[in-house]
Amino acid sequence: MNDEDTLRPEYPADLIKSGVRGKYVKRYREGTNIVVISPELHKLFPDSDSVNKALREYAKEHEISA
């Protein structure tokens, strides 16, 4: 392993030290379910809440359970 310091001069050390270890680990472990919808559907479903509401109604009408 190479222990040589390869940090470029344009990256200040205080910026590197200001990071928080594990900041996003919980979110990463939970995983994500990202679905890209067509632009024309974005008018009908502008956010996650509207998509979730529509899918729940669809599932209820078609007697589909999770």
ABEGO torsion letter per residue (X at the ends): XBABBABBAABBAAAAAABBBGAAAAAAAAEBBBBBBBAAAAAABABAAAAAAAAAAAAAAAGBBX
